[in-house]
Amino acid sequence: MSRRVRRKVAKKGKEKIVLQGYPDVEDDVLDLERQEDVYWTSLPDDTVIQLFSCLNYRDRASLSSTCKTWRHLGISPCLWYSLDLRAHKCDAVMAASLALRCVNLQKLRFRGAESADAIIHLQARNLREISGDYCRKITDATLSVIVARHEALESLQLGPDFCERISSDAIKAIAFCCSKLKKLRLSGIRDVHGDAINALAKHCPNLTDIGFIDCLNVDEMALGNVVSVRFLSVAGTSNMKWGVVSHLWHKLPNLTGLDVSRTDIGPTAVSRLLSSSQSLKVLCALNCPVLEEDANLSANKNKGKLLLALFTEIFKGIASLFVDTTNKGKNVFLDWRNSKNKDKNLDEIMNWLEWILSHTLLRIAESNQHGLDNFWLKQGAALLLSLMQSSQEDVQERAATGLATFVVIDDENASIDSKRAEAVMNDGGICLLLDLAKSWREGLQSEAAKAIANLSVNAEVAKAVAEEGGINILAGLARSMNRLVAEEAAGGLWNLSVGEEHKGAIAEAGGVKALVDLIFKWSTGGEGVLERAAGALANLAADDKCSTEVAIAGGVHALVMLARNCKFDGVQEQAARALANLAAHGDSNNNNAAVGQEAGALEALVQLTRSPNEGVRQEAAGALWNLSFDDRNREAIAAAGGVEALVTLAQSCSNASSGLQERAAGALWGLSVSEANSVAIGREGGVAPLIALARSESEDVHETAAGALWNLAFNPGNALRIVEEGGVPALVHLCSSSQSKMARFMAALALAYMFDGRMDEYALVGTSSESTSKSVSLDGARRMALKHIEAFVLTFSDPHAFAAAAASSAPAALSQVTEGARIQEAGHLRCSGAEIGRFVAMLRNPSSILKACAAFALLQFTIPGGRHAMHHASLMQNAGAARVLRAAAAAATAPLEAKIFARIVLRNLEHHHMEPSL
């Protein structure tokens, strides 16, 4: 067990490639190939260490705990040469537990102030490189302690976010403690004073790479004293005195690369730097507005000097650095990486270029500036794809993040630029991103998944992702123990699940189970991962088959748990939307009833209708609307306070979006199927807001408001309230003017209910208690209503077809009338026995208009092929409808429309094999 770790030799073609820091396993592998059975516990030590090296840190630790042998091997120094703590909550306790492994640690990446405070507890005094993200809260004191404990530091990078609490005092501490420092890159420092820079110049003789990026003030004169510097970046730094810079920095004897991107440098300073500096090879000035205004600036004036700007050909310019002419075009970085003739100085330039380009392109993408379409399409996208293949992990990550960012043009509405997305796809970006997503490095996994997610908003890109196996990859990443990876993978599945053609593939890949498990795994934290998982499940639940998969995987319980317990608006909205979609398949599965039976589900949704967030209210109302189609749910919603909550919602949404208005009215429509609920809605003041919604400009709102008023009008007390609240003109307007046939139909039926005589009897007893002061003219309202009911029915009465049907009983003649009178959507309506009975009774009404309206309605409810036609036919048989229909068809005084419609209904009943009731 004490075998010395040497080198790993892997085969590539006929060559041997030696990789430093890994065991030599070639002989072991050959021996294993000769064996028929291999047991994990019998693997050679070097092989186990190599396998460990392919795992993330969490999995290494897990495998190390399986047995004493692997525990010993799991602390091998070569496995802990570098450590990435960004995905983990690293405090002092965790750092102390890692200390034994980190004796020889040389590279460390961390995230946040808490991890920064814990670094010293790793006791990794041999650290050479430290890189930190999310450093806004890191203080001078913390940074000073870190550098004091790690005097061997050669590289320190903090960013790209701003280091707001770090000052020049910390930079002086770096200079005093880290004499071996070669690279220092800091972002977003307010002031970098001359004494701090001079301390670096004095105490860090090997400092060759400096970056003071996005800073507010940097002492230009002091930077001129750092004679060791070869690569200098002040990208995004404001308040620079470019006159001082151009007269001073050209004297720096070793300055090879200078990055002034995203600054206000002008053409004069650029020209002077390029012409005066003897050592300068590359000047990067991307996105410098003042410079770009000078169309006369030539990038080729100074031979041997490369200027990179938005108006230059960047790939061609970089290719000019090489003697070998094959390094040209968009493959220049790839050709350089594959080149066998290595030039150390050129390699340093190229590595620096990769870093500063990835940083600047990401910053430009984040700013979402107008006028850069041409740059992104011709150069920017290709640059990011090329950088994504870098050997530098942080460059790869930033390039992937840049791809995820530059395609987005509207964060709020998740809108992306299709041309940019397709440019990535056409240049092979999908395969590159999927390859990165398969990396064991979790930082690369999360950024690649984020890019895939954003690009997949475009349907063509989504198709390409699916064809390249991306759904399986994302489903696998969604199972990650790393929350950031799982969150981005869930986002990718969310966007892919928009396409109907991808839903089944996601389910087959195990994506449904993975998404449900994510909710349980991160139920107490992780707003982002919960919103994305719930959003993806909401899309999947819209599909009948996937809806069943969601329920089987425990999705109902998971989503109800979110609706009940989560306080984040985005999560609540997506959870409610998912429950609404689960409940929308009442005819094909039991999910509607299952959601209603889940403990606390209906109470949670009722409570969400009171949310201050409109999206949450809308989705909660939509869920209650769908759930109300189940009889048990309908009564349970009312018992949970749903009537009061939804009436309040309808009262408050007159100026809201049409989506919220539609769902608020729809939920009341669903509840009002029950007469007890209908009475309660009227009593709670629900009539007036529904009348207001009936006046909406949206056809969808017309339908739900008219449907709710139709149900309410079945009760004579509510009918009188509708009259008293001015509902007749609103319904008349709908009946005659709405572009929705369905809204016009239900408005006509509501008016027919109101004036079939029952309300008159109720009005004789007394007007509704809350409206005793209102004076209405029932006669005038009746005349107005009947006039427009008649006009509505006549719009479906083709004189030629009716004349032919009156003269002949031939099926063809009746079929022609049926097709002209069909309202397609009416086939989805489901009426109760009482409602069917009321229409049957209406056939006997003295009013010829109401007779025709009743026959027209019964025709719609019984047309063969309608969802509930058989059900309605059965109810009509129970109500003795056939005899009444025959009487109406034969009545000499009945209008022609009533006669013809009655005959068609009789034929429909025969189609449904209903025995006539004599």
Order of alpha helices (4+ residues) and beta strands (2+ residues): beta-beta-alpha-alpha-alpha-alpha-beta-alpha-beta-alpha-beta-alpha-beta-alpha-beta-beta-alpha-beta-beta-alpha-beta-alpha-beta-alpha-beta-alpha-beta-alpha-alpha-alpha-alpha-alpha-beta-beta-alpha-alpha-alpha-alpha-alpha-alpha-alpha-alpha-alpha-alpha-alpha-alpha-alpha-alpha-alpha-alpha-alpha-alpha-alpha-alpha-alpha-alpha-alpha-alpha-alpha-alpha-alpha-alpha-alpha-alpha-alpha-alpha-alpha
